[in-house]
Amino acid sequence: MTSFVAQVLASSGKLEKDDLGTKISTLSRRVEEIKSEVCDMINKKYDEFLPSMQSAEELMNQVNGISGDLDTLKSCIENEVQRDLRVAVTEFTELKQQLEKNTLVLSVLRQLQEFDTAIENYHRALLEKKYIVAAGHLEKAQGSANTLKARKGCELKIMKALSTELTIQKQNLLYHLGEEWKKLAVWKLPPSKETDGLESALKTELHLCSAAPKEGISTGPLLPSVLQALSILGELNTKIKFFSKVLLKYVLKPLIMYPSLHPLVNEQTGQSVVLSFHCMDTKLEHPSPSTVYLKLNTVLEQLHKHLFDVPLSEPVERSGKELTVTLAEVLGDLIWEEMSDCIIRECLVHSIPANSSQLEQYEEVIKETEQFEQTLKEMHFLKGNSTDLLKYARNVNSHFASKKCQDVIVAARNLMTSEIHNTVKISPESKVVVPKLPNPGTGNKVKMEKASKTLHNEMMNLENERQVDQHSFSLPVCRISDSVQKLMELAYQTLSEAVVSTHQCAVQLFYTVRNIFQLFYDVVPTYHKENLLKLPQLAAIHHNNCMFIGHHLLTLGHQFRHHLPQPLCDGAATFVDLVPGFRRLGTECFLAQMRSQKAELLERLSTARNFSNLDDESNYSAASKAVRQVIHQLKRLGKVWQDVLPVNIYCKAMGTLLNTAIAEVINKITMLEDISTEGGDRLYSLCRTITEEGPQVFTPLPEESKNKRYQEAVPVYVQKWMTFKELMIVLQASLQEIVDRWADGKGPLAAEFSTNEVKSLIRALFRNTDRRAAALSKIK
């Protein structure tokens, strides 16, 4: 057939413009006709599903012929335009735009041809189970469709048909690949209700099969073909992510968490294996690292052997090259972080030694961890040189210190929240047992010996003949909580551990001991707040506890200072700054209890009806009852605090409370305006009851015979005792006796009462007579 362009050209080689326009119009009509025929064919095939292979080939031949003619015509026009640019710019521009439009249409037709060819090749490859080839052709078809979408003017109906066809074929391929994947790895999981625990792990099984297909025409192993095809389609990560989650939940984590759970490998015929689990009796609460590593290696080796030792080609975006990785690396990236965290949390944390003497033995655990990671690297499950797991194992000194500190704090808090009333008796001879400490450095020892010799020589001449008692600075006999004694022993043991530990560990342990006492300061008053307010015995014990701790804190740092590293040995190892706080804590608690007891005493005395009109039987009964209740309360307190408080604190406390009651009685009586003879006798009787039974509340010791001296010393502890005695004398004395005891303001009565108080008593006790007036005149 004669070339269409040859007919357009003139015999002289020049283009006739009028004839050229006619020819291009003819060419444009021809392109539109072919475009219509191609679109009709595509619609019939992918939308109406009509077979039209022969007509499609004829159309493609026509398209190829027209495309060649267009290229030749385009070249001639461009040359002519360049020669005659100034003459016919407008005409040639329009002609060129028309040609470019026709070129674009032909490009679209070529993309449609490539799409159709890729789909045909995909179907052939899928039938032959060449999954990698099929996936590649599907990706090419996707590329052609994407190119068509990017071009303007492409008919929407055609694109919708192509997109639908692509979706159907991709899902079809994914279905086939999914079925093949299910044959490669088959899970047998416990019922959904039993998702946790040892029992559910025992019901879990994993069947792995890496055999080549028995049917089909596949030219290579099935496993790499399936996996690479999934990778090309971008679905492999989804499959592996799901597999990794199930693997972690039902296999790896249970193996780490349960010491009795072990894997069982059952080789099947061909290239398949069944992983199941069985239980072995063990007394271990937490598994050892070596056992965990062995169990995990058994499972991961089977996975590597039967399923994950497959290379995958992944495109690198920037360079366009392909990067080869193994499926094991993909799985390792997904499971390693969570698996290593579980190993640390459930295994390595519990393998940290409890004391510094076992730290050397931990080197074996570090070697086992290194070997475990090396094995995973050889199987490509792990990449990189150093991981968090190995760093944790190697950093055992820091973890030992942290664990030791945590254990100490937990033990201390348990002691602080235990019952206060379980007590032990301490005396000046009581001592906390301190382990033998190592000798300080040689240089320090020489310096200390020289200093001690010099100091001894200087003090020889200053020594006093009278020696201070050896218990002068000891804590007095009292009772403290058994838990507080154990708490102090824990502090001494922890500091002894710090002496033989590394520098970092020693510093951490020292400040942990400080934290123990600061924790006591905050926890105990809050945790036991209600009982400390309600129960006087607990308040007394808490007071003793605080004083006991403060007493030991004075010298605790000094005892260990020279055996601790810098900067502790340079003076930082001290607890003296905590002493005032503990003394204040104990004092405030006991004073709060004292205020509560005082308020209770005053409340009881308020029912005595101000001791007025005691000749009335009901008033006398109320006053007598109030006095008996006060004495009873004081005796009860005396028993509660007996053998608990130090003797001097006990006597001061009881003296203060008795003085409160006596002062209130004195105040009420001195305020009376009229006291009858019978009323005065009854007041005297009530006062005598207080003076007789009051000293009996002083029983600081369990042995009655030893309490007598404290009962005889009541005036020392009760400030108003002598005043009360004088009041009793006044209640029974005559006017002359009162004047004689006043003795012009120099007698014993004047020492206890003011002028107004004595005059008030005289006016209340005696009638208004000349003798009373004479007596009052002498009181001045």
C-alpha positions in Angstrom: 0.0 0.0 0.0 1.3 3.4 -1.0 2.5 5.5 2.0 0.0 8.2 2.9 2.8 10.7 3.6 4.3 10.1 0.1 1.0 11.1 -1.5 1.0 14.3 0.6 4.5 15.4 -0.5 4.9 17.3 -3.8 7.3 16.2 -6.6 9.6 19.1 -5.9 9.9 18.2 -2.1 7.9 21.2 -0.9 4.5 21.0 0.9 1.5 22.7 -0.6 -0.3 24.2 2.3 -3.8 23.8 1.1 -3.3 20.1 0.1 -1.5 19.6 3.5 -4.5 20.8 5.5 -6.8 18.5 3.5 -4.6 15.5 4.1 -4.3 16.2 7.9 -8.1 16.4 8.1 -8.3 13.1 6.4 -5.7 11.7 8.8 -7.6 13.0 11.8 -10.8 11.4 10.7 -9.0 8.1 10.2 -7.5 8.3 13.8 -11.0 9.0 15.3 -12.4 6.0 13.4 -9.6 3.7 14.7 -10.1 5.1 18.2 -13.8 4.3 18.1 -13.1 0.8 16.9 -10.5 0.2 19.7 -12.7 1.6 22.5 -15.6 -0.6 21.2 -13.3 -3.7 21.2 -12.1 -2.9 24.8 -15.6 -2.4 26.0 -16.8 -5.7 24.4 -13.9 -7.6 26.0 -13.7 -6.2 29.5 -17.1 -4.8 30.0 -19.4 -6.9 27.7 -16.9 -9.9 27.7 -17.2 -10.7 23.9 -14.4 -12.6 22.2 -12.7 -10.4 19.5 -9.1 -11.5 19.2 -8.9 -11.3 15.4 -10.5 -7.9 15.1 -8.2 -6.7 17.8 -5.1 -7.8 15.9 -6.3 -6.1 12.7 -7.0 -2.9 14.6 -3.5 -3.0 16.2 -2.0 -3.4 12.7 -3.9 -0.4 11.5 -2.9 1.6 14.6 0.8 0.7 14.0 0.5 1.8 10.3 -1.1 5.1 11.1 1.4 5.7 13.9 4.3 5.4 11.4 2.6 7.8 9.0 2.0 10.3 11.7 5.6 10.2 12.8 6.8 10.9 9.2 4.2 13.6 8.7 5.1 15.2 12.0 8.8 15.4 11.0 8.0 16.9 7.7 5.7 19.5 9.2 8.3 20.5 11.8 10.9 21.0 9.1 8.6 23.0 7.0 7.5 25.1 10.0 11.1 25.9 10.8 11.7 27.1 7.2 8.5 29.1 6.9 8.0 30.1 10.5 7.5 33.8 9.8 5.0 33.1 7.0 2.6 30.7 8.6 3.1 30.5 12.3 -0.6 30.2 13.1 -1.4 27.5 10.5 1.5 25.3 11.4 0.9 25.7 15.1 -2.7 24.4 14.8 -1.5 21.6 12.6 1.2 20.6 15.2 -1.4 20.7 18.1 -3.7 18.4 16.0 -0.8 16.0 15.5 0.1 16.0 19.2 -3.5 15.2 20.0 -3.4 12.3 17.6 -0.1 11.1 19.1 -1.6 11.2 22.6 -4.6 9.1 21.4 -2.2 6.6 19.9 -0.2 6.5 23.2 -3.4 5.6 25.1 -4.1 2.9 22.5 -0.6 1.5 23.1 -1.2 1.4 26.9 -4.4 -0.4 26.3 -2.5 -2.9 24.2 0.1 -3.4 26.9 -2.6 -3.9 29.6 -4.4 -6.5 27.5 -1.1 -8.4 26.8 -0.2 -8.3 30.5 -3.6 -9.7 31.6 -3.3 -12.5 29.0 0.2 -13.4 30.2 -1.0 -13.3 33.8 -3.7 -15.9 33.1 -1.2 -18.2 31.5 1.2 -17.9 34.4 -1.5 -18.5 37.0 -2.6 -21.7 35.3 1.0 -22.9 35.4 1.3 -21.9 39.1 4.1 -19.5 38.2 3.0 -17.1 41.0 6.0 -14.8 40.7 5.5 -14.3 36.9 1.8 -13.9 37.4 2.3 -11.2 40.0 4.8 -9.5 37.8 2.3 -9.3 34.9 -0.4 -8.1 37.2 1.9 -5.3 38.4 2.6 -4.4 34.7 -1.1 -4.2 34.0 -1.5 -2.0 37.1 1.2 0.2 35.8 -0.5 0.6 32.4 -3.8 1.4 34.2 -2.1 4.0 36.4 -0.6 5.6 33.3 -4.0 5.8 31.6 -5.5 7.4 34.7 -2.9 10.1 34.7 -3.7 11.1 31.1 -6.4 13.6 30.5 -9.3 12.8 28.1 -9.4 9.0 28.7 -12.9 7.8 28.8 -14.3 7.0 32.2 -16.2 3.9 31.2 -13.1 2.2 29.9 -11.1 3.1 33.0 -13.9 1.7 35.2 -13.8 -1.6 33.3 -10.0 -1.8 33.6 -10.0 -1.1 37.3 -12.7 -3.7 37.9 -10.8 -6.3 35.9 -7.6 -5.5 37.9 -9.3 -5.8 41.3 -10.9 -9.1 40.3 -7.6 -10.6 39.1 -5.6 -9.3 42.1 -8.1 -10.8 44.5 -8.0 -14.0 42.5 -4.3 -14.3 42.8 -4.4 -13.4 46.5 -6.9 -16.2 47.0 -4.6 -18.7 45.4 -1.6 -17.5 47.3 -3.6 -17.5 50.6 -4.6 -21.1 50.0 -0.9 -22.0 49.4 0.1 -20.1 52.5 -2.4 -22.0 54.6 -0.7 -25.3 53.5 2.7 -23.9 54.5 1.8 -22.9 58.1 -1.3 -24.4 59.9 -2.2 -23.2 63.4 -4.2 -25.3 65.8 -5.2 -22.8 68.6 -7.2 -23.2 71.8 -10.8 -22.0 71.9 -11.2 -18.2 72.0 -12.3 -18.3 75.6 -9.0 -19.9 76.7 -6.6 -17.2 75.4 -4.2 -17.1 78.4 -2.5 -19.5 80.8 -0.5 -22.6 80.7 -3.5 -24.8 79.7 -4.1 -22.8 76.5 -0.4 -23.1 75.6 -0.6 -26.9 75.9 -3.5 -27.0 73.4 -1.5 -25.0 70.7 0.1 -26.7 67.7 1.9 -25.4 64.6 2.2 -27.5 61.4 5.0 -26.4 59.0 5.4 -27.8 55.5 8.0 -26.7 52.9 7.5 -29.4 50.3 7.2 -28.7 46.5 3.7 -29.1 45.0 2.7 -32.5 43.8 0.4 -31.1 41.1 0.8 -28.4 38.5 3.6 -27.3 36.2 5.6 -25.2 38.6 9.3 -25.0 37.5 10.7 -24.3 41.0 10.0 -24.7 44.7 6.6 -23.6 45.8 7.6 -21.8 49.0 9.8 -19.1 47.5 7.3 -18.6 44.7 4.4 -18.0 47.0 6.3 -15.7 49.3 7.9 -13.6 46.6 4.5 -13.2 44.9 3.0 -12.0 48.1 5.9 -9.6 48.5 5.4 -8.2 45.0 1.7 -7.6 45.7 2.5 -5.9 49.0 0.6 -8.5 51.1 3.5 -10.4 52.6 4.0 -8.0 55.6 0.3 -8.4 56.5 0.6 -12.2 56.5 3.9 -12.1 58.5 2.5 -9.6 61.0 -0.5 -11.8 61.8 1.8 -14.9 62.0 4.2 -13.0 64.4 1.3 -11.9 66.7 0.1 -15.5 67.0 3.6 -16.8 67.4 4.3 -14.4 70.2 1.0 -14.9 72.0 0.7 -18.7 71.9 4.3 -19.9 71.6 7.2 -17.6 72.5 5.8 -15.7 75.5 4.3 -18.8 77.2 7.7 -20.5 76.7 9.4 -17.6 78.5 6.8 -17.1 81.2 6.2 -20.8 82.3 9.2 -22.8 83.5 7.3 -26.1 83.2 6.4 -25.5 79.5 8.7 -27.1 76.9 8.4 -27.5 73.1 8.0 -30.9 71.4 9.2 -31.3 67.8 7.6 -34.1 65.8 9.1 -34.7 62.3 6.5 -35.8 59.8 6.9 -37.6 56.4 8.4 -35.5 53.7 9.4 -31.9 54.6 6.9 -31.2 57.4 7.1 -30.9 61.1 4.6 -30.4 64.0 5.4 -28.1 66.9 3.5 -28.9 70.1 4.1 -28.4 73.8 4.2 -30.5 77.0 4.5 -29.8 80.7 7.4 -30.9 82.9 7.3 -30.7 86.7 9.5 -28.0 88.2 9.7 -26.1 91.5 11.1 -23.0 89.9 8.9 -19.9 90.1 10.8 -18.2 87.2 12.8 -19.9 84.5 16.5 -19.7 84.2 18.0 -17.7 81.2 19.7 -20.8 79.8 16.5 -22.8 79.8 14.6 -20.0 78.1 17.2 -19.6 75.4 17.2 -23.3 74.7 13.4 -23.5 74.3 13.3 -20.4 72.0 16.2 -21.7 69.9 14.3 -25.0 69.4 11.2 -23.2 68.0 13.1 -20.6 65.9 15.4 -23.3 64.3 12.3 -25.2 63.1 10.7 -22.0 61.7 14.0 -21.1 60.0 14.4 -24.6 58.5 10.9 -25.1 57.2 9.5 -21.7 56.4 11.6 -18.6 56.9 14.9 -19.3 55.2 13.7 -17.8 52.0 15.4 -14.8 50.2 13.1 -12.0 49.1 13.9 -9.2 46.6 12.6 -5.8 47.6 13.0 -2.7 45.4 15.0 0.2 46.8 13.1 3.5 46.0 16.0 5.9 45.4 18.4 3.7 43.4 15.8 1.5 41.7 17.9 -1.6 42.5 16.6 -4.6 44.3 17.7 -5.5 47.9 17.8 -9.1 48.8 16.5 -9.9 52.4 15.4 -13.2 54.0 11.9 -13.8 55.3 13.6 -14.5 58.7 14.8 -10.9 58.9 11.2 -9.7 58.3 9.9 -11.9 61.1 12.8 -11.0 63.4 12.0 -7.3 63.0 8.4 -7.9 64.1 9.0 -10.2 67.1 12.4 -9.2 68.5 11.5 -6.1 70.5 8.5 -7.7 72.2 10.2 -11.0 72.7 13.4 -9.4 74.3 11.2 -7.2 76.6 9.4 -10.4 77.8 12.8 -12.2 78.4 14.0 -9.2 80.4 10.8 -8.8 82.4 10.0 -12.5 83.1 13.5 -14.0 83.2 16.5 -11.8 83.4 15.0 -9.5 86.1 14.6 -12.5 88.4 18.0 -13.9 87.6 19.8 -10.8 89.0 21.8 -11.9 92.1 20.4 -11.1 95.6 23.8 -10.2 97.0 27.1 -9.1 95.7 28.9 -12.4 96.3 26.9 -14.0 93.5 27.8 -11.3 90.9 30.8 -13.3 89.5 28.5 -16.3 88.8 26.4 -14.0 86.6 29.1 -14.0 83.9 27.7 -17.3 82.8 24.3 -15.7 82.0 26.0 -13.0 80.0 27.8 -15.6 77.9 24.6 -17.5 77.3 22.9 -14.3 76.2 25.7 -13.6 73.8 25.4 -17.1 72.4 21.7 -16.8 72.0 21.9 -13.6 70.0 24.7 -15.1 67.9 22.5 -18.1 67.0 19.7 -15.7 66.0 22.0 -13.7 63.8 23.2 -16.8 62.0 19.5 -17.6 61.3 19.0 -14.0 60.2 16.3 -13.4 62.8 18.5 -10.7 64.4 20.7 -8.0 62.9 23.0 -5.5 64.6 25.8 -5.8 67.1 24.3 -4.9 70.4 20.7 -5.2 71.6 18.8 -4.1 74.6 18.7 -7.7 75.8 22.5 -8.1 75.8 23.0 -4.5 77.2 20.7 -5.5 80.1 22.6 -8.6 80.9 26.0 -6.9 80.7 24.8 -4.0 82.9 24.3 -6.4 85.8 26.0 -4.2 88.4 23.5 -1.4 87.9 20.6 -3.8 87.8 21.8 -5.5 91.0 22.0 -2.2 92.7 18.5 -1.2 91.5 17.0 -4.5 92.4 18.7 -4.5 95.8 17.5 -1.0 96.5 14.0 -1.9 95.3 13.9 -5.0 97.5 15.2 -3.0 100.5 12.5 -0.3 100.0 9.8 -2.9 99.6 10.9 -4.7 102.8 11.1 -1.4 104.7 7.6 -0.4 103.6 6.2 -3.7 104.6 7.8 -3.3 108.1 6.4 0.3 108.3 2.9 -0.9 107.5 3.0 -3.8 110.0 1.4 -3.7 113.4 3.0 -1.2 115.9 1.9 -3.0 119.1 4.2 -6.0 118.6 7.1 -4.7 120.8 10.5 -5.7 122.1 12.2 -4.3 125.2 15.5 -2.4 124.7 18.0 -1.4 127.3 21.4 0.3 127.3 23.0 -3.1 126.7 20.9 -3.7 123.6 22.9 -3.4 120.4 22.3 -3.9 116.7 24.6 -6.6 115.3 26.9 -5.1 112.7 28.9 -7.5 110.4 32.6 -7.1 110.7 33.7 -4.4 108.3 36.9 -4.6 106.3 39.9 -2.5 107.4 40.2 0.9 105.7 43.0 1.5 103.1 46.6 1.2 104.3 47.3 4.9 103.9 44.2 5.8 105.9 45.1 3.2 108.5 48.6 4.7 109.1 47.1 8.2 109.4 44.5 7.0 111.8 47.0 5.2 114.0 49.3 8.3 114.1 46.3 10.5 114.9 45.1 8.2 117.6 48.5 8.0 119.3 48.9 11.8 119.2 45.4 12.3 120.6 46.0 9.7 123.3 49.2 11.4 124.4 47.6 14.8 124.5 44.6 13.5 126.5 46.6 11.6 129.1 47.1 14.7 131.2 43.6 16.0 130.7 41.8 12.8 131.9 39.5 13.4 134.9 39.6 11.0 137.8 35.8 10.7 137.8 34.6 8.7 134.8 31.3 9.2 133.1 29.0 6.3 133.4 29.2 4.0 130.4 25.4 4.3 129.8 25.3 8.1 129.9 24.6 8.4 126.2 22.6 5.2 125.9 18.9 5.1 125.1 16.9 4.5 128.3 14.9 1.3 128.9 11.7 1.3 127.0 9.7 -0.7 124.4 9.8 -0.2 120.7 8.0 -1.9 117.8 9.6 -5.2 116.7 9.2 -3.9 113.1 11.3 -0.8 113.9 14.1 -2.9 115.3 14.0 -5.0 112.1 14.0 -1.8 110.1 17.1 -0.6 111.8 18.8 -4.0 111.3 17.8 -3.8 107.6 19.6 -0.4 107.4 22.7 -1.8 109.0 22.7 -4.8 106.7 22.2 -2.6 103.6 25.1 -0.4 104.6 27.3 -3.5 105.2 26.4 -4.7 101.7 27.4 -1.2 100.3 30.8 -1.5 101.9 31.7 -4.6 99.8 29.9 -3.4 96.6 31.1 -1.4 93.6 31.4 2.3 93.7 28.0 2.9 91.9 26.2 0.3 93.9 27.6 1.5 97.2 26.3 5.1 96.5 22.9 3.8 95.5 22.6 1.6 98.6 23.7 4.4 100.9 21.0 6.8 99.5 18.5 3.9 99.6 19.1 3.7 103.4 18.4 7.5 103.6 15.3 7.0 101.6 14.1 4.3 104.1 14.1 6.8 106.9 12.5 9.6 104.8 9.9 7.1 103.8 9.3 6.2 107.5 8.8 9.9 108.2 6.1 10.1 105.6 4.4 6.7 105.7 4.0 5.7 109.3 2.2 8.9 110.6 -0.1 8.7 107.7 -0.8 4.9 107.6 -1.3 4.6 111.3 -2.8 8.1 111.8 -6.2 7.0 113.2 -4.7 4.5 115.7 -2.0 6.9 116.9 -4.8 9.4 117.8 -7.1 6.9 119.4 -4.7 4.5 121.3 -2.4 6.1 123.8 -0.2 3.0 124.0 0.6 3.1 120.2 1.3 6.8 120.5 3.9 6.0 123.3 5.4 3.2 121.2 5.6 5.5 118.2 7.3 8.1 120.3 9.9 5.5 121.4 10.3 4.3 117.8 11.2 7.8 116.6 13.6 8.4 119.5 15.2 5.0 118.9 15.7 5.7 115.2 17.0 9.2 115.9 19.4 7.8 118.5 21.0 5.4 115.9 21.1 8.0 113.2 23.5 10.0 115.3 26.3 7.5 114.7 25.1 5.4 111.8 26.9 7.3 109.1 30.1 7.6 111.2 30.3 3.8 111.6 30.4 3.2 107.9 31.9 6.4 106.5 35.6 5.3 106.2 34.5 2.1 104.4 32.5 3.8 101.7 33.7 5.3 98.4 34.0 9.0 97.6 32.3 11.4 98.1 30.6 9.5 100.9 33.9 8.9 102.8 34.6 12.6 102.6 31.8 13.5 104.9 28.7 13.0 102.8 27.8 9.7 104.6 25.8 11.2 107.4 22.3 10.8 108.8 22.6 13.5 111.5 20.4 15.9 109.5 17.5 13.5 109.9 17.7 13.4 113.7 15.7 16.6 114.5 12.9 15.6 112.2 12.5 12.2 113.9 12.6 13.6 117.4 10.0 16.2 116.4 7.9 13.5 114.8 7.8 11.4 118.0 7.3 14.4 120.3 4.4 15.8 118.2 2.6 12.5 118.1 2.9 12.0 121.9 2.0 15.6 122.7 -1.1 15.2 120.5 -2.1 12.2 122.6 -1.4 14.2 125.8 -3.7 17.0 124.6 -6.4 14.4 123.8 -6.1 12.9 127.4 -6.1 16.4 128.9 -9.3 17.2 127.1 -10.9 14.0 128.3 -9.9 14.7 131.9 -11.4 18.2 131.7 -14.5 16.9 130.1 -15.0 14.4 133.0 -14.4 17.2 135.6 -17.0 19.3 133.8 -19.7 17.0 135.0 -18.8 17.8 138.7 -21.2 20.8 138.6 -18.4 23.1 139.6 -18.2 21.4 143.0 -20.8 23.8 144.3 -23.6 23.0 146.9 -22.1 19.7 147.8 -24.5 19.5 150.8 -27.0 18.6 148.0 -26.8 14.8 147.6 -27.1 14.9 143.8 -24.4 17.5 143.4 -22.1 15.5 145.7 -22.8 12.3 143.8 -21.9 14.0 140.5 -18.7 15.5 141.9 -17.7 12.2 143.4 -18.3 10.3 140.2 -16.3 12.8 138.2 -13.3 12.5 140.6 -13.5 8.6 140.4 -13.6 8.8 136.6 -10.5 11.0 136.5 -8.6 8.7 138.9 -9.7 5.7 136.8 -8.6 7.3 133.6 -5.2 8.1 135.0 -4.7 4.6 136.4 -5.7 3.1 133.1 -3.1 5.3 131.3 -0.6 4.4 133.9 -1.1 0.7 133.1 -1.1 1.3 129.4 2.2 3.2 129.4 3.8 1.0 132.1 7.0 -0.6 130.9 6.5 1.1 127.5 7.7 4.7 128.1 11.1 5.5 129.6 10.6 6.1 133.3 11.4 9.8 133.2 9.0 10.4 130.3 6.4 8.3 132.0 6.6 10.3 135.2 6.5 13.6 133.4 3.5 12.6 131.3 1.5 11.2 134.3 2.5 14.2 136.4 1.4 16.6 133.8 -2.0 14.9 133.4 -2.6 14.6 137.2 -1.5 18.3 137.5 -4.2 19.2 134.9 -6.9 17.5 136.9 -5.7 19.0 140.2 -5.4 22.5 138.8 -8.9 22.3 137.4 -10.2 21.2 140.9 -8.3 24.0 142.6 -9.7 26.6 140.1 -13.3 25.4 140.6 -13.1 25.5 144.4 -11.4 28.9 144.6 -14.2 30.3 142.4 -16.9 29.2 144.8 -18.7 32.1 146.6 -20.3 30.1 149.4 -19.2 26.8 150.9 -21.3 25.4 153.8 -19.7 23.5 156.6 -21.0 20.2 155.2 -20.0 21.2 151.7 -16.5 22.0 153.0 -16.2 18.6 154.6 -17.3 16.9 151.4 -14.9 18.9 149.4 -12.1 17.9 151.8 -13.2 14.3 151.4 -13.0 14.5 147.6 -9.6 16.2 147.8 -8.3 13.5 150.2 -9.4 10.8 147.7 -7.3 12.5 145.0 -4.2 12.9 147.3 -4.5 9.3 148.4 -5.1 7.7 145.0 -3.3 10.2 142.9 0.3 8.9 143.7 -0.9 5.4 142.9 -1.1 6.2 139.2 2.7 6.4 139.0 3.5 2.8 138.2 6.2 3.0 135.5 7.6 -0.5 136.3 5.8 -3.8 136.4 7.4 -4.6 139.9 5.3 -2.8 142.5 8.1 -2.6 145.0 10.1 -0.5 142.6 7.4 2.0 142.0 7.2 3.3 145.6 10.0 5.8 145.1 8.3 7.4 142.1 5.0 7.6 144.0 6.8 9.4 146.9 8.2 11.9 144.4 4.8 13.1 143.2 5.5 16.8 144.2 8.4 16.7 141.8 6.2 15.8 138.8 2.9 17.5 139.8 3.4 21.3 139.9 0.2 22.0 141.8 0.5 19.2 144.3 1.6 21.4 147.3 -1.0 24.0 146.3 -3.6 21.3 146.5 -2.3 20.2 149.9 -2.6 23.8 151.1 -6.2 24.0 149.8 -7.1 20.9 151.8 -5.7 22.5 155.0 -7.7 25.7 154.3 -10.9 23.7 153.9 -10.5 22.3 157.4 -8.7 25.2 159.1 -10.0 27.9 161.4 -9.7 31.6 160.7 -6.7 31.9 163.0 -4.9 28.9 161.4 -5.4 30.4 158.0 -4.0 33.7 159.2 -1.0 31.9 160.9 -0.2 30.0 157.6 -0.4 33.3 155.7 2.2 34.8 158.1 2.1 38.3 156.6 2.7 36.9 153.1 5.7 34.8 154.2 4.0 31.5 155.2 3.4 28.3 153.1 -0.1 29.5 152.2 1.2 32.7 150.7 3.7 30.6 148.6 0.8 28.8 146.9 -2.1 31.2 146.7 -2.5 34.9 145.9 -4.1 37.4 148.3 -7.3 37.5 146.3 -7.6 33.7 146.2 -7.1 33.4 150.0 -9.7 36.2 150.7 -12.1 34.5 148.3 -11.8 31.2 150.2 -12.3 32.9 153.6 -15.4 34.7 152.4 -16.8 31.4 151.0 -16.0 29.3 154.1 -16.8 31.7 156.9 -19.8 33.9 157.8 -19.5 37.7 157.7 -18.4 38.5 161.3 -15.9 40.8 163.0 -13.5 38.0 163.3 -13.7 37.3 159.5 -13.2 41.0 158.8 -10.2 41.1 161.1 -8.7 38.0 159.4 -9.3 39.5 155.9 -7.5 42.7 157.0 -4.5 40.6 157.9 -4.4 39.0 154.4 -2.5 41.5 152.4 
